[in-house]
Amino acid sequence: MRKRRFAQVDVFTAVPLKGNPVAVVLDGEGLSDAEMQAFANWTNLSETTFVLPATHPAADYRVRIFTPKAELPFAGHPTLGTAHAVLEAGLARATDGRLVQQCAVGLVDLAVGEGGLSFRLPRYALSDLTDPEATAWIGEGVELVGGASAVDVGPVWLIAQLADVSALENLAHDPARLTRYYEATGMTGATLFAVEGERVVVRSFAPGDGIPEDPVCGSGNGAAAAFRLAAGQVRGGDGYVASQGRQVGRDGFVQVRFEGADIHIGGQCVTCIEGVVTL
């Protein structure tokens, strides 16, 4: 057991307590998989990360990402929150406004600017879902735009678009039915979105991983952006800001930008807790 530097960062907000918090252990060396998982379960946040020395020469640092129940190959808000904590702690410096994170999915490019941090989605692949159970959990009488897709961005999200923002905001879904479906298919969870003019609203659910509703989800927003790009709703050069979290008392904003086929997800971060943990 030893004391390790620790930070808790609120992501996709400049206002403390309004975004999605991530716990960051800034010195993860020497911890076993089981110890990391136990601490992630204890924090009871949607994700906890552990910073380690990079093993790839192009990376500035390495990170492992855990939900309360499992390790993830990649996740969005932990990527931004960890980068923010690493920079504040002086563990890495941006070079020409760029930072490179190493994680299980590979190398992730981050841009560091006055408006916050952003990352280029390391990968995405879509496949159509034809099983009625893919959307049965959403509830009866909810109109969808097109069908649902499985979008692999490291985590695999079930993505569907609702025709009406108010239907999304007042959703009466079945978490148990969703859990049964995505556990059988190996997905991470489900992200739903709706568009009303310039307004894009997002909600993400992963109850089987101990996350009934993710307050503001970076990878879920990335998967939704890939869905929109594939559907022809947006194209290279476009951008938009998605809002997420008001249903759980938050008010997060996710910046989405398209450069050709590349998808960039960004936002602001603010540190809420700094100190040490004994692990």
WOBEL-V651355 format. One record per residue. N is the residue number from 1. PHI is phi in whole degrees, -180 to 180 (999 if undefined). Layout:
n;phi
N;PHI
N;PHI
This chain:
n;phi
1;999
2;-153
3;-79
4;-129
5;-63
6;-143
7;-144
8;-121
9;-116
10;-90
11;-114
12;69
13;-161
14;-105
15;-110
16;-53
17;80
18;-109
19;-108
20;-118
21;-77
22;-130
23;-88
24;-125
25;-89
26;-81
27;-136
28;-95
29;-63
30;89
31;-85
32;-81
33;-56
34;-65
35;-69
36;-62
37;-64
38;-64
39;-69
40;-63
41;-67
42;-68
43;-64
44;61
45;-93
46;-62
47;-146
48;-130
49;-121
50;-130
51;-89
52;-135
53;-63
54;-67
55;-109
56;-105
57;-63
58;-88
59;-94
60;-86
61;-164
62;-119
63;-138
64;-115
65;-123
66;-127
67;-84
68;-61
69;-122
70;-159
71;-86
72;-109
73;-72
74;-167
75;-157
76;-79
77;-66
78;-65
79;-64
80;-70
81;-65
82;-66
83;-60
84;-60
85;-67
86;-63
87;-66
88;-63
89;-80
90;75
91;-80
92;-155
93;-127
94;-71
95;-112
96;53
97;71
98;-131
99;-136
100;-123
101;-102
102;-103
103;-146
104;-62
105;-81
106;128
107;-92
108;-120
109;-84
110;-120
111;-107
112;-115
113;-142
114;-64
115;-86
116;123
117;-117
118;-147
119;-128
120;-87
121;-56
122;-65
123;-164
124;-159
125;-147
126;-114
127;-141
128;-70
129;-110
130;-107
131;-67
132;-57
133;-67
134;-61
135;-123
136;-62
137;-68
138;-67
139;115
140;-78
141;78
142;-95
143;-84
144;-104
145;-101
146;74
147;-98
148;-91
149;-133
150;-95
151;-119
152;-92
153;-120
154;114
155;-69
156;-110
157;-107
158;-78
159;-119
160;-145
161;-107
162;-89
163;-75
164;-138
165;-63
166;-65
167;-65
168;-69
169;-66
170;-110
171;-61
172;-116
173;-94
174;-114
175;-60
176;-66
177;-68
178;-61
179;-59
180;-60
181;-69
182;-79
183;-67
184;-70
185;-104
186;81
187;-80
188;-82
189;170
190;-133
191;-123
192;-113
193;-145
194;-144
195;-124
196;-137
197;65
198;-87
199;-89
200;-122
201;-117
202;-131
203;-137
204;-130
205;-134
206;-145
207;-62
208;-69
209;-100
210;80
211;-124
212;-53
213;-149
214;-76
215;-58
216;-147
217;-111
218;-69
219;-69
220;-64
221;-68
222;-64
223;-66
224;-65
225;-64
226;-63
227;-61
228;-65
229;-64
230;-66
231;-82
232;79
233;-77
234;-137
235;-149
236;-53
237;98
238;-81
239;-163
240;-159
241;-117
242;-99
243;-106
244;-156
245;112
246;-65
247;-70
248;-119
249;81
250;-114
251;-154
252;-91
253;-132
254;-115
255;-89
256;-118
257;-138
258;-116
259;-121
260;61
261;-90
262;-82
263;-116
264;-115
265;-120
266;-147
267;172
268;-92
269;-137
270;-143
271;-82
272;-106
273;-137
274;-131
275;170
276;-134
277;-125
278;-101
279;-135
